């Protein structure tokens, strides 16, 4: 048995979970800036940092998917995060407050 396979088997037996990928999302009027353009499939922790002057939220949905993940309304200068499981594909992220998305508060994330 290879060392990598043995490590994986032992990790699973002991309940070890891989460290989730992290994605920072900076929000301001009227932009979303991702800390990286892509992440690996699996668990990802998404942190919304509101650097703007208005409250913002964050919605995340796989392109072609039906389930939307949400970070609730976040006040200026504050941050909130969620951990979600993502699979390969392209994900749209947007602020759902009023017309913020149409004004440019949207971005795309590639999951590989």
Biotite code that builds the C-alpha atoms (Angstrom):
import biotite.structure as struc

atoms = struc.array([
    struc.Atom([0.000, 0.000, 0.000], chain_id="A", res_id=1, res_name="UNK", atom_name="CA", element="C"),
    struc.Atom([1.387, 3.423, -0.930], chain_id="A", res_id=2, res_name="UNK", atom_name="CA", element="C"),
    struc.Atom([2.147, 5.966, 1.778], chain_id="A", res_id=3, res_name="UNK", atom_name="CA", element="C"),
    struc.Atom([-0.485, 8.402, 0.429], chain_id="A", res_id=4, res_name="UNK", atom_name="CA", element="C"),
    struc.Atom([-3.191, 5.727, 0.376], chain_id="A", res_id=5, res_name="UNK", atom_name="CA", element="C"),
    struc.Atom([-2.252, 4.544, 3.864], chain_id="A", res_id=6, res_name="UNK", atom_name="CA", element="C"),
    struc.Atom([-2.419, 8.131, 5.159], chain_id="A", res_id=7, res_name="UNK", atom_name="CA", element="C"),
    struc.Atom([-5.854, 8.608, 3.561], chain_id="A", res_id=8, res_name="UNK", atom_name="CA", element="C"),
    struc.Atom([-7.205, 5.348, 5.004], chain_id="A", res_id=9, res_name="UNK", atom_name="CA", element="C"),
    struc.Atom([-5.882, 6.147, 8.482], chain_id="A", res_id=10, res_name="UNK", atom_name="CA", element="C"),
    struc.Atom([-7.255, 9.681, 8.256], chain_id="A", res_id=11, res_name="UNK", atom_name="CA", element="C"),
    struc.Atom([-10.719, 8.425, 7.373], chain_id="A", res_id=12, res_name="UNK", atom_name="CA", element="C"),
    struc.Atom([-10.606, 5.796, 10.118], chain_id="A", res_id=13, res_name="UNK", atom_name="CA", element="C"),
    struc.Atom([-9.692, 8.447, 12.686], chain_id="A", res_id=14, res_name="UNK", atom_name="CA", element="C"),
    struc.Atom([-12.346, 10.897, 11.467], chain_id="A", res_id=15, res_name="UNK", atom_name="CA", element="C"),
    struc.Atom([-9.835, 13.336, 9.989], chain_id="A", res_id=16, res_name="UNK", atom_name="CA", element="C"),
    struc.Atom([-11.356, 15.877, 7.633], chain_id="A", res_id=17, res_name="UNK", atom_name="CA", element="C"),
    struc.Atom([-9.309, 17.790, 5.073], chain_id="A", res_id=18, res_name="UNK", atom_name="CA", element="C"),
    struc.Atom([-8.939, 21.510, 5.682], chain_id="A", res_id=19, res_name="UNK", atom_name="CA", element="C"),
    struc.Atom([-11.552, 23.356, 3.624], chain_id="A", res_id=20, res_name="UNK", atom_name="CA", element="C"),
    struc.Atom([-10.468, 25.719, 0.895], chain_id="A", res_id=21, res_name="UNK", atom_name="CA", element="C"),
    struc.Atom([-10.989, 29.372, 1.748], chain_id="A", res_id=22, res_name="UNK", atom_name="CA", element="C"),
    struc.Atom([-12.455, 32.031, -0.508], chain_id="A", res_id=23, res_name="UNK", atom_name="CA", element="C"),
    struc.Atom([-12.585, 35.669, 0.458], chain_id="A", res_id=24, res_name="UNK", atom_name="CA", element="C"),
    struc.Atom([-15.203, 37.863, -1.198], chain_id="A", res_id=25, res_name="UNK", atom_name="CA", element="C"),
    struc.Atom([-14.791, 41.613, -0.861], chain_id="A", res_id=26, res_name="UNK", atom_name="CA", element="C"),
    struc.Atom([-17.997, 43.614, -1.369], chain_id="A", res_id=27, res_name="UNK", atom_name="CA", element="C"),
    struc.Atom([-18.277, 47.337, -2.020], chain_id="A", res_id=28, res_name="UNK", atom_name="CA", element="C"),
    struc.Atom([-20.454, 49.571, -4.167], chain_id="A", res_id=29, res_name="UNK", atom_name="CA", element="C"),
    struc.Atom([-20.833, 48.002, -6.751], chain_id="A", res_id=30, res_name="UNK", atom_name="CA", element="C"),
    struc.Atom([-18.216, 45.266, -7.061], chain_id="A", res_id=31, res_name="UNK", atom_name="CA", element="C"),
    struc.Atom([-17.425, 41.797, -5.780], chain_id="A", res_id=32, res_name="UNK", atom_name="CA", element="C"),
    struc.Atom([-13.758, 40.837, -5.675], chain_id="A", res_id=33, res_name="UNK", atom_name="CA", element="C"),
    struc.Atom([-12.780, 37.189, -5.181], chain_id="A", res_id=34, res_name="UNK", atom_name="CA", element="C"),
    struc.Atom([-9.525, 36.350, -3.413], chain_id="A", res_id=35, res_name="UNK", atom_name="CA", element="C"),
    struc.Atom([-8.884, 33.635, -6.016], chain_id="A", res_id=36, res_name="UNK", atom_name="CA", element="C"),
    struc.Atom([-10.420, 32.690, -9.374], chain_id="A", res_id=37, res_name="UNK", atom_name="CA", element="C"),
    struc.Atom([-10.827, 28.983, -8.609], chain_id="A", res_id=38, res_name="UNK", atom_name="CA", element="C"),
    struc.Atom([-10.921, 26.356, -5.851], chain_id="A", res_id=39, res_name="UNK", atom_name="CA", element="C"),
    struc.Atom([-10.839, 22.561, -5.780], chain_id="A", res_id=40, res_name="UNK", atom_name="CA", element="C"),
    struc.Atom([-14.089, 20.614, -5.464], chain_id="A", res_id=41, res_name="UNK", atom_name="CA", element="C"),
    struc.Atom([-15.039, 19.784, -1.885], chain_id="A", res_id=42, res_name="UNK", atom_name="CA", element="C"),
    struc.Atom([-15.704, 21.917, 1.158], chain_id="A", res_id=43, res_name="UNK", atom_name="CA", element="C"),
    struc.Atom([-15.011, 25.621, 0.775], chain_id="A", res_id=44, res_name="UNK", atom_name="CA", element="C"),
    struc.Atom([-15.337, 28.312, 3.417], chain_id="A", res_id=45, res_name="UNK", atom_name="CA", element="C"),
    struc.Atom([-16.580, 31.557, 1.869], chain_id="A", res_id=46, res_name="UNK", atom_name="CA", element="C"),
    struc.Atom([-16.097, 34.756, 3.829], chain_id="A", res_id=47, res_name="UNK", atom_name="CA", element="C"),
    struc.Atom([-17.939, 37.907, 2.805], chain_id="A", res_id=48, res_name="UNK", atom_name="CA", element="C"),
    struc.Atom([-16.144, 41.077, 3.888], chain_id="A", res_id=49, res_name="UNK", atom_name="CA", element="C"),
    struc.Atom([-18.312, 44.175, 3.446], chain_id="A", res_id=50, res_name="UNK", atom_name="CA", element="C"),
    struc.Atom([-15.925, 47.002, 2.630], chain_id="A", res_id=51, res_name="UNK", atom_name="CA", element="C"),
    struc.Atom([-18.724, 49.220, 1.317], chain_id="A", res_id=52, res_name="UNK", atom_name="CA", element="C"),
    struc.Atom([-20.981, 51.833, 2.841], chain_id="A", res_id=53, res_name="UNK", atom_name="CA", element="C"),
    struc.Atom([-24.244, 49.901, 2.393], chain_id="A", res_id=54, res_name="UNK", atom_name="CA", element="C"),
    struc.Atom([-25.327, 46.494, 3.750], chain_id="A", res_id=55, res_name="UNK", atom_name="CA", element="C"),
    struc.Atom([-24.676, 43.620, 1.306], chain_id="A", res_id=56, res_name="UNK", atom_name="CA", element="C"),
    struc.Atom([-25.434, 39.913, 1.199], chain_id="A", res_id=57, res_name="UNK", atom_name="CA", element="C"),
    struc.Atom([-24.050, 37.092, -0.929], chain_id="A", res_id=58, res_name="UNK", atom_name="CA", element="C"),
    struc.Atom([-25.739, 34.379, -2.957], chain_id="A", res_id=59, res_name="UNK", atom_name="CA", element="C"),
    struc.Atom([-23.862, 31.435, -4.501], chain_id="A", res_id=60, res_name="UNK", atom_name="CA", element="C"),
    struc.Atom([-25.279, 29.047, -7.113], chain_id="A", res_id=61, res_name="UNK", atom_name="CA", element="C"),
    struc.Atom([-23.722, 26.576, -9.511], chain_id="A", res_id=62, res_name="UNK", atom_name="CA", element="C"),
    struc.Atom([-24.443, 27.627, -13.102], chain_id="A", res_id=63, res_name="UNK", atom_name="CA", element="C"),
    struc.Atom([-27.271, 25.346, -14.215], chain_id="A", res_id=64, res_name="UNK", atom_name="CA", element="C"),
    struc.Atom([-27.987, 24.376, -10.601], chain_id="A", res_id=65, res_name="UNK", atom_name="CA", element="C"),
    struc.Atom([-31.082, 24.988, -8.532], chain_id="A", res_id=66, res_name="UNK", atom_name="CA", element="C"),
    struc.Atom([-29.773, 25.321, -4.962], chain_id="A", res_id=67, res_name="UNK", atom_name="CA", element="C"),
    struc.Atom([-28.681, 28.762, -3.762], chain_id="A", res_id=68, res_name="UNK", atom_name="CA", element="C"),
    struc.Atom([-26.375, 29.163, -0.771], chain_id="A", res_id=69, res_name="UNK", atom_name="CA", element="C"),
    struc.Atom([-26.704, 32.414, 1.159], chain_id="A", res_id=70, res_name="UNK", atom_name="CA", element="C"),
    struc.Atom([-24.737, 34.681, 3.433], chain_id="A", res_id=71, res_name="UNK", atom_name="CA", element="C"),
    struc.Atom([-27.228, 37.031, 5.111], chain_id="A", res_id=72, res_name="UNK", atom_name="CA", element="C"),
    struc.Atom([-27.184, 40.808, 5.033], chain_id="A", res_id=73, res_name="UNK", atom_name="CA", element="C"),
    struc.Atom([-23.855, 42.039, 6.358], chain_id="A", res_id=74, res_name="UNK", atom_name="CA", element="C"),
    struc.Atom([-23.371, 45.566, 7.663], chain_id="A", res_id=75, res_name="UNK", atom_name="CA", element="C"),
    struc.Atom([-20.535, 47.838, 6.469], chain_id="A", res_id=76, res_name="UNK", atom_name="CA", element="C"),
    struc.Atom([-17.183, 46.929, 8.021], chain_id="A", res_id=77, res_name="UNK", atom_name="CA", element="C"),
    struc.Atom([-18.426, 43.481, 9.099], chain_id="A", res_id=78, res_name="UNK", atom_name="CA", element="C"),
    struc.Atom([-17.877, 39.967, 7.774], chain_id="A", res_id=79, res_name="UNK", atom_name="CA", element="C"),
    struc.Atom([-19.748, 36.651, 7.766], chain_id="A", res_id=80, res_name="UNK", atom_name="CA", element="C"),
    struc.Atom([-18.875, 33.224, 6.456], chain_id="A", res_id=81, res_name="UNK", atom_name="CA", element="C"),
    struc.Atom([-20.386, 29.898, 5.457], chain_id="A", res_id=82, res_name="UNK", atom_name="CA", element="C"),
    struc.Atom([-18.922, 26.497, 4.634], chain_id="A", res_id=83, res_name="UNK", atom_name="CA", element="C"),
    struc.Atom([-20.429, 24.715, 1.657], chain_id="A", res_id=84, res_name="UNK", atom_name="CA", element="C"),
    struc.Atom([-19.623, 21.658, -0.423], chain_id="A", res_id=85, res_name="UNK", atom_name="CA", element="C"),
    struc.Atom([-19.024, 22.457, -4.095], chain_id="A", res_id=86, res_name="UNK", atom_name="CA", element="C"),
    struc.Atom([-18.524, 20.208, -7.067], chain_id="A", res_id=87, res_name="UNK", atom_name="CA", element="C"),
    struc.Atom([-16.759, 20.834, -10.353], chain_id="A", res_id=88, res_name="UNK", atom_name="CA", element="C"),
    struc.Atom([-18.233, 23.562, -12.499], chain_id="A", res_id=89, res_name="UNK", atom_name="CA", element="C"),
    struc.Atom([-18.792, 27.286, -12.598], chain_id="A", res_id=90, res_name="UNK", atom_name="CA", element="C"),
    struc.Atom([-20.490, 29.168, -9.771], chain_id="A", res_id=91, res_name="UNK", atom_name="CA", element="C"),
    struc.Atom([-22.141, 32.584, -9.877], chain_id="A", res_id=92, res_name="UNK", atom_name="CA", element="C"),
    struc.Atom([-21.835, 34.815, -6.809], chain_id="A", res_id=93, res_name="UNK", atom_name="CA", element="C"),
    struc.Atom([-23.954, 37.948, -6.437], chain_id="A", res_id=94, res_name="UNK", atom_name="CA", element="C"),
    struc.Atom([-25.435, 40.453, -4.019], chain_id="A", res_id=95, res_name="UNK", atom_name="CA", element="C"),
    struc.Atom([-29.225, 40.141, -4.003], chain_id="A", res_id=96, res_name="UNK", atom_name="CA", element="C"),
    struc.Atom([-29.927, 43.537, -2.425], chain_id="A", res_id=97, res_name="UNK", atom_name="CA", element="C"),
    struc.Atom([-32.108, 45.717, -4.696], chain_id="A", res_id=98, res_name="UNK", atom_name="CA", element="C"),
    struc.Atom([-30.388, 46.133, -8.093], chain_id="A", res_id=99, res_name="UNK", atom_name="CA", element="C"),
    struc.Atom([-26.822, 45.576, -6.828], chain_id="A", res_id=100, res_name="UNK", atom_name="CA", element="C"),
    struc.Atom([-26.172, 42.549, -9.084], chain_id="A", res_id=101, res_name="UNK", atom_name="CA", element="C"),
    struc.Atom([-27.196, 44.436, -12.219], chain_id="A", res_id=102, res_name="UNK", atom_name="CA", element="C"),
    struc.Atom([-24.930, 47.305, -11.138], chain_id="A", res_id=103, res_name="UNK", atom_name="CA", element="C"),
    struc.Atom([-21.913, 44.969, -11.108], chain_id="A", res_id=104, res_name="UNK", atom_name="CA", element="C"),
    struc.Atom([-22.001, 43.098, -7.810], chain_id="A", res_id=105, res_name="UNK", atom_name="CA", element="C"),
    struc.Atom([-21.512, 39.659, -9.303], chain_id="A", res_id=106, res_name="UNK", atom_name="CA", element="C"),
    struc.Atom([-18.606, 37.348, -10.025], chain_id="A", res_id=107, res_name="UNK", atom_name="CA", element="C"),
    struc.Atom([-17.878, 33.809, -11.193], chain_id="A", res_id=108, res_name="UNK", atom_name="CA", element="C"),
    struc.Atom([-15.845, 31.112, -9.465], chain_id="A", res_id=109, res_name="UNK", atom_name="CA", element="C"),
    struc.Atom([-14.425, 28.050, -11.194], chain_id="A", res_id=110, res_name="UNK", atom_name="CA", element="C"),
    struc.Atom([-14.415, 24.808, -9.210], chain_id="A", res_id=111, res_name="UNK", atom_name="CA", element="C"),
    struc.Atom([-11.923, 22.260, -10.546], chain_id="A", res_id=112, res_name="UNK", atom_name="CA", element="C"),
])
